[in-house]
Amino acid sequence: MKLNSFSFVLFFSVLSYGQQSYQKSMMLMGCSFEITVVGNDEKIANRHIDAAVKEIKRIESLISSWDQNTQTSLINRFSGLKPVKVNAELFHLIKRASKISKLTEGAFDISYASMDQVWFFDGSMTKIPS
């Protein structure tokens, strides 16, 4: 096992010879993100970091329930009132999340955000709500 680990580290070291890590930390989707790119050129690495940030923001614009303009917010706003047309990516994401919820017997629940009305996830609550 130690020989395999050593071989992996040696192999990775040879591959990354002369490369540097480029990092950027920021708040996205209400969370702290740290994006790291390993490469030889800082300009190219920063373009990759920018592409990652752009993709995270794209996903947030699709799924955020805090932004009133997202499809997810429309689903929540019109739930039980009228159908909401969503793009295929969001439809498949919700379908997959529902499947994972069933597989985990509810341990994973895509609808956690509805709890924001009774359970505050900021650590301020001292007892379970009724």
N, C-alpha and C positions, 0 to 999 in steps of 0.2 A: 504494500500500500504506500509506504513512504517513497519507494522508487517511482511509482506511478505519479505521485504528487510532485516529486522532484522533476520528473520528465516533463510534466505539464508546465511547471513554472519555467523550466529551461526553454521549452518550446515557445511559450508566450513571450519570454524575454527576448528571444532571437527575433520573433515576429515584430515586436514593438521597438526594436533597437532604433534609437534616434527619434522615436515618436514622443510626443508630450500629451499630457492631459489638459484639456481646455474645459472650463466649467462655468456655468452660470446658474445662480440661484434666484428664484423669484416665487411670487405667490400667483398661482393659477388655480382655477376651479375651487377656490376657498382653501387651498392646501399649499404647503411649502414644497416646491419642486427644486431639485438639483439635477441639472442635465450635464453629463460629462461626455465629451467626445475625445477620442484618442486619434492623433494624426500628426502629420509632419508640417502642416501649414496652418497657421492661426486663422487666416482669412477663410480658408475652406472649412475649418472646424467651426468657426462662428456661423458660417452659412448653414451648416448642418444643425447647429443649435437653434438658429432662427427657424429652420424648417420644422424642428421638433416643437418649438413654441407655437408656431402657426397651426400645426396639427392638433395640439392640445386645445388651443382656442377654438378650432373648428369643432372639435368634439364637444366642448363646453357649450358652444352655440346651438348644438343639437340636443343635448340632454339636460342642460341646467334647468332646475325647477325654480331658481331664484330670478332668472331673467324672464320677464313676462312675455317676451317675443319668441321664445323657443317653442318647438313643437311639443315638447314635454309639458310646458306650462299650459299650452292649449288643451292637451289631453286632460290635465288636472282641472282646468277651468270648466271644461264642458263635460266632465265625467258624469254619465247618467243623463245628460241633457241632449246631446247630439254627437254623431260620429265626427272624428277628426281625421283628416287625411294626413298621413305622415310619409316621409320618404322610406324607401326600402331598407336603408341602413338602420334607421331607428326601429322599424317594424321587426327586423331580424334580431336586433339587440334585445328588444323586449321579449320576443319569443324565446330567445336563448336564455335570458334571465329567468323567465318563468319555468323553463325546463330545469335549470340549475336549482331553483327553489324547490321543485318537486323532488329532485334527486337528493337534496340535502334535508328533506322533510321540513322545510321552512327555515333552516338555519341561515340560509341566504334569502333575503327578502328585498326585492327591488323597490317595494313600496315604503321603505323606512322613512322617507321624508314626511309622510303623513303624521309621523310621531312628533314632528317639530312643534305641533300645536299643544302637546301635553308633556313632552319630555325635551328638556333643553340640553343640547349636546355640548354646552360650553363649560360643564363641570360645576355649575351653580346649584344644581339640585341636590338636596340632602336626603330625600326619600322618594320611593317609587310613587308615581301619580296614581290616583284611584282609577 
